[in-house]
Each structure stands twice: as structure tokens, then as C-alpha cells.
Amino acid sequence: MDYSELAEALQDGDDVKVNKILEEIIPRLVRFLEIHMGASTADAEDCVQHSLERVLKVLREDGLNNADRILTYLMSTCRNNYLKEQEKIREVNYDHVPRTEFHKPNQVKSILDRERKQILKRCIEELKEMYRTFIEYWFEHPDSEADMVASHFGISVNNVWTRKHRVIKKLNQCYKRKINQ
């Protein structure tokens, strides 16, 4: 089949024709990767999908000089994408393991994080109801703008910043007190 029709169909917006051509070309590209590159079916299908996304964009924008070489272009793109993916997962053998491959265990950090969260939770529980609901709102909506918080609580933006500063100060004092006990 002459796949130069694919470029024309893409540029004309003829989705029916594009889909018909793709139904024929996709299995061909998958088989190409399986046979010539030794790809698994799943890897080949993923690679073909990624390659088609790129190539169809180029074809839609009329970026391919020689439209009668679409199949060759697709096969090369699939092969190159497959090789890039294989390079990412390739196992590297070292005579000596580099220092960057060692990671400190996370158990101590995890225990400390859990302990800090428990202390913070107890400090929040000790706050007055007004401050507690205020800071809990901030924890539940960390990306909130001050004007949104002001609207939610029915207060001014300046009052939002004042309350937030006071609550954080109270929590810091409580945290320091509890950590030193």
C-alpha cells in the first residue's frame, strides 16, 4: 500500500481514511519490532504508539519532505524509540559499585517523621477551636490563596495572615515544649 495517502488524509482531516491506514500499518510496525529488534509484544505496541504520536504530528504539519517514504520513516522512528527505551532499562555492570548507588536506610527518618507528626497533632488538639479549624483548613488546602481563606472564614485577608502567623507561632512553641520533655 502507498502510505503517502496517510499524509494527505491527515492534512485533509479525513479521520476515517487515517484510521483505515493505521489499522494496516500498526500491526506491521509491531511485527517489525518483534522480529528485527526482539521486542516483546507489549514493548513493541507501546513503542509504536509513541512513535505514531510523533510522526502523525509531523505529517499533520507537512513536516516530512518525502511523503512516499512514510513507512521507512515510521520504522526508523519505532526502532530508535525502542532502542532509547532499552537503553533506559539496560543493566550496568560495574567492577566496583559507585558510592552514589548506596542509600542510607530510611527507618530512622521514618520513625522521626512519625513522632514529629504525632507531636504536631497533639499540639493542634491543644489549640482553641477557632485556631484549630483555621490551621486544619490550611493543611487540607495547602495551595489556597489568602483571599480564598478569608472568604471561607468570613474575615479580612490581613486577619488571615495574622491568624496564620499566630497559629504557627503557637504550634512552634508547643512543639519545642513537647520535644524537650
C-alpha positions in Angstrom: 0.0 0.0 0.0 1.1 3.6 -0.7 1.3 5.2 2.7 1.7 8.7 1.2 -2.1 8.7 1.4 -1.7 8.9 5.2 -0.1 12.4 5.0 -2.8 13.6 2.6 -5.6 12.2 4.9 -4.1 13.8 8.0 -3.8 17.2 6.3 -7.3 16.9 4.9 -8.8 15.8 8.2 -10.1 12.6 6.8 -10.2 10.5 10.1 -11.9 7.5 8.5 -9.1 7.1 6.0 -6.4 7.8 8.6 -7.9 5.1 10.9 -8.1 2.6 8.0 -4.4 3.2 7.1 -3.3 3.0 10.8 -5.2 -0.3 11.2 -3.0 -1.8 8.5 0.3 -0.1 9.5 0.3 -0.6 13.3 0.5 -4.5 13.2 3.2 -4.2 10.6 5.3 -1.9 12.8 4.7 -4.1 15.8 5.8 -7.2 13.9 8.9 -5.2 12.7 10.0 -4.5 16.2 9.2 -8.0 17.4 11.1 -9.7 14.6 14.1 -7.3 13.9 14.6 -5.9 17.4 13.5 -8.8 19.6 10.9 -6.7 21.3 8.1 -8.2 23.4 4.6 -7.5 22.0 3.8 -5.1 24.8 7.0 -3.1 24.4 6.5 -3.1 20.6 2.9 -1.8 20.9 4.0 0.9 23.4 6.9 2.0 21.1 4.7 2.1 18.0 2.1 4.2 19.9 4.7 6.7 21.0 6.3 6.8 17.5 2.9 7.3 15.8 2.1 10.2 18.1 5.3 12.0 17.0 5.1 11.0 13.3 1.5 11.9 12.9 2.2 15.3 14.3 5.0 15.8 11.8 2.8 14.6 8.9 -0.2 16.8 10.0 2.1 19.8 9.9 3.5 18.7 6.5 7.0 18.4 8.0 8.1 15.3 6.0 9.8 16.1 2.8 9.3 12.8 1.1 5.8 11.5 1.8 6.3 8.3 -0.2 8.9 7.2 2.4 6.4 7.3 5.4 6.8 3.6 6.1 10.6 3.8 6.2 10.3 6.9 8.4 7.9 5.2 10.8 10.1 2.1 11.0 13.2 4.2 11.8 11.3 6.2 14.4 10.0 3.0 16.0 13.5 1.4 16.0 15.1 4.5 17.5 12.4 4.8 20.2 12.7 1.2 21.1 16.5 1.5 21.4 16.1 4.6 23.6 13.7 2.7 25.9 16.0 -0.3 26.1 19.0 2.0 27.0 17.0 3.3 29.9 16.4 -0.1 31.4 19.8 -1.6 30.4 21.6 -3.2 33.3 25.0 -1.7 34.0 27.8 -3.9 35.4 30.5 -2.3 37.5 33.7 -3.7 38.8 33.1 -1.5 41.9 29.7 -0.2 42.9 29.8 3.6 42.8 29.1 5.4 46.0 26.0 7.0 44.5 24.3 3.6 44.5 24.3 3.3 48.3 21.3 4.7 50.1 21.1 5.2 53.9 18.2 3.3 55.4 15.0 5.3 55.9 13.9 3.6 59.1 15.2 6.3 61.5 13.9 9.1 59.3 10.5 7.4 59.1 10.3 6.9 62.9 11.3 10.6 63.5 8.7 11.8 60.9 6.0 9.7 62.6 7.0 11.1 66.0 7.0 14.7 64.8 3.6 14.2 63.2 2.2 12.8 66.5 3.6 15.8 68.4 2.2 18.2 65.9 -1.2 16.5 66.1 -1.2 16.8 69.9 -0.3 20.5 69.6 -3.1 21.1 67.2 -5.5 19.4 69.6 -4.4 21.9 72.3 -5.3 24.9 70.2 -8.5 26.9 70.7 -11.3 25.7 68.4 -11.1 28.8 66.2 -7.3 28.3 65.6 -7.7 24.6 65.2 -10.3 24.8 62.4 -8.2 27.6 60.8 -4.9 25.6 60.6 -6.7 22.3 59.7 -8.2 24.2 56.7 -4.7 25.2 55.7 -3.4 21.6 56.0 -6.4 20.3 53.9 -5.9 23.1 51.3 -2.2 24.0 51.3 -2.3 25.8 47.9 -5.1 28.1 49.0 -4.7 31.8 48.4 -5.2 34.2 51.4 -8.3 35.7 49.8 -9.9 32.3 49.4 -9.2 31.5 53.1 -10.6 35.0 54.0 -13.7 34.3 52.1 -14.1 30.8 53.6 -13.8 32.1 57.2 -15.5 35.5 56.6 -12.5 37.6 57.7 -10.2 40.0 56.0 -7.0 39.0 54.2 -4.9 40.8 56.8 -6.7 38.9 59.5 -5.9 35.6 57.7 -2.1 36.4 57.8 -2.3 37.5 61.4 -4.1 34.3 62.4 -1.8 32.1 60.4 1.3 33.7 62.0 -0.2 33.3 65.5 -1.2 29.7 65.0 2.3 28.8 63.6 3.9 30.6 66.5 1.7 28.7 69.0 2.5 25.4 67.3 6.2 26.1 67.3 6.1 26.9 71.0 4.1 23.8 71.8 6.4 21.6 69.6 9.5 22.9 71.3 8.0 22.4 74.7 6.9 18.8 73.9 10.2 17.8 72.2 12.1 18.9 75.3 10.0 16.9 77.7 
